[in-house]
Amino acid sequence: MQPLQKHWNLELWEWYRRCISLRRQLPVLQTGAYHTLYAKGDLFVFCRFNEQFAIVAAINRSDNEQQAPIDLR
């Protein structure tokens, strides 16, 4: 382990690694259209989509469970 690595947030680092891996595996996350579904306070929800797939992602920056009033129809 390098000297600065002992100060890293390893849980966050691993989360980023998983997100990067998903993006590399799923073309819709690379080139799909983008639409923000909800953005307020600590909650951000967006969709990436193409002709074959749609992925909805929700990012909650708070420590509390959040709900987003979105209609996916």
Secondary structure, DSSP 8 states (H G I E B T S, - for coil): --GGGGGS-HHHHHHHHHHHHHHHH-HHHHHSEEEEEEEETTEEEEEEE-SS-EEEEEEE-SSS---------
